[in-house]
Structure formats: C-alpha cells, structure tokens
C-alpha cells in the first residue's frame, strides 16, 4: 500500500471514532436520563366488570391451541360478558364454546367451570343489589 493511502485510512478511522464521542458530550446530555414521573392510573369506574380476573381464578390457560378460535381464557371472558349483558341467557348457552373434555390437573371441565363462574357472578350481583 502506498503511504498516502495508509494515512487516509488512519485519518478516516480516527474521524469516525471521534464523532460518537462528540455527539454524546453535547449540551443535552443527562447522565441519569430523563426524569419521568408517571401519574397513577385512575381507578376503574364503578360499573366495571372483572371478567378476566374471574376466569383467571377459574384457571383458564392463555395459551393458544392450534385450530381453535382464541384461547380458553378469551373464550371464558367472552362467555362471562355475554352472560352478564343478557340476563335471560343461561350459563350453559353462554359457555357452549368451551370444551367439555376433562383437563388433567383441573377440577371439572372448562365448560363446567365456566357455568359455575357465571352462576357465582350472578349470585354476587344479586347480593350487591340486596345490599343497596
């Protein structure tokens, strides 16, 4: 290699090494990063329903099963919402999308746990109405 080519390569490498250092040491550099103070989230409205919490307590999986629409958890949430919004809809009809096959390690079938959850939800609503 010729000497002037070597000098040009070395000068270019030094210039590239100096550019990031100059950019970091600019006037807007804050060593601790920006100081964000997130505001606390507001509480849910009084009419909010916790269908997901109920389905979580009933032990529904959030893993997707090949060939099925949604997860068992999402189908449970949907069934709970349908049953809550339509008081004439029975728990059996609301939960018909869930499997009736027994899952090892869980009490009952996903269908029976859903029907039981709908019944508990309606019972709790009746108790709340009586207390008002």
N, C-alpha and C positions, 0 to 999 in steps of 0.2 A: 504494500500500500504506500501511496505517496504521503509525504509528511503533511501537506496542507489538508488532505482528506481526513487523516487521523485527528488533526487539530479541530476540524469542523465537527466531527463526530463527538469529540470530548466536549466541545463548547455547547453543542446541542443537548447532550446528556445533562450537563450542569444547568442549563437553562430550564430543562424540564423538571429537574429536581428542585429548583428554587421556586417555581410557580406555585405548587400547592402550599408551601410554607408561607408565602406571601399572602395567599388567599385566606389562610386560617388566622393569621395575625392581624386581620383587618380590624377596623374600629367597632364592628358589630359583634365581635366575639364575646360570648358569655361562657365562662368555664363551667358553670353549673347547669347550663341550658336554660331555656325559658322557664319562667316561674308561673305555672298554671295552677289555678285554684278552682277545681270543678265545683259547681254548685250541687247541693244534694238534690236527688231526684224527688219530685213531688209524690206524695202518697197516692195510691190508686183511688179512683172515685168510689163512692160507697156502693154503687151498683155493679162494680167489677166482680167477675167470677173467676175462680181459680181452677178451671177445668184441668189444666196441666199439672197442677200440684196434686190434685186428687188422683189423676192417672199415674203420676209418679209414685204415690203411696201404694197404689194397687200393683205396682211392679211391672209396668209395661216397658218393653225394650224400645230404644230409639234407633236400633239397627235396622236397615232396610233389608227386606227379603226379596230375592230375585223373583220376578213375575207377579208381585203383589203391588197394589196401589198404596203408596205411603208406607209408613212404619206402623207397628202395632200401637205405639204411643199416639201418633197423629190420628189414627182411626178412633182411639178411645176418646181423645179430646173432641173430635167431631161428633161422636155419639153423645157425649155429655152435653155439648152445646145444643144439639138438636132436641134432646130430651128436655133441656131447661127452657128452650124457647117455645116448645109446643107441649103444654101440659097434658094434652089428650094422647100423645104418643107414648106407648108403653115402653118400658125398658128393653123388652125383647125385640121390639121393632127398631128401636134406636141403635141397638148393639148388633144387629144382624150381620154387619160387615166383618165382625171379629170371628176368629177361628173357634170351633167347638172341640178342637183336639187338645188333649191334656199336654201341658208343658212340664217336663221333668223339673222338680225343684220348686214348683209353684203350687199353691192350693187352688184347686179348681181349674177351669179352662179360662182363656181370655174372655170368652163370651159371658161366662157366669160371673166373673169378677166385674165386668162392665155392668151387667144387670144389677148386681149388688151395689155398685157405686152409684148408679142412677137412683136406686131406692134410698140409699143413705142421703144423697144430695136433696132429694125431695122431702125426706123426713126432717132434715136440718132446716130447710126453707119453711116448713110448717111450724117448727119450733120458734123460728125467728118471728114469724107473723103473729104467733100467740103472745110472744113477749112484748110486741109493740102495742 
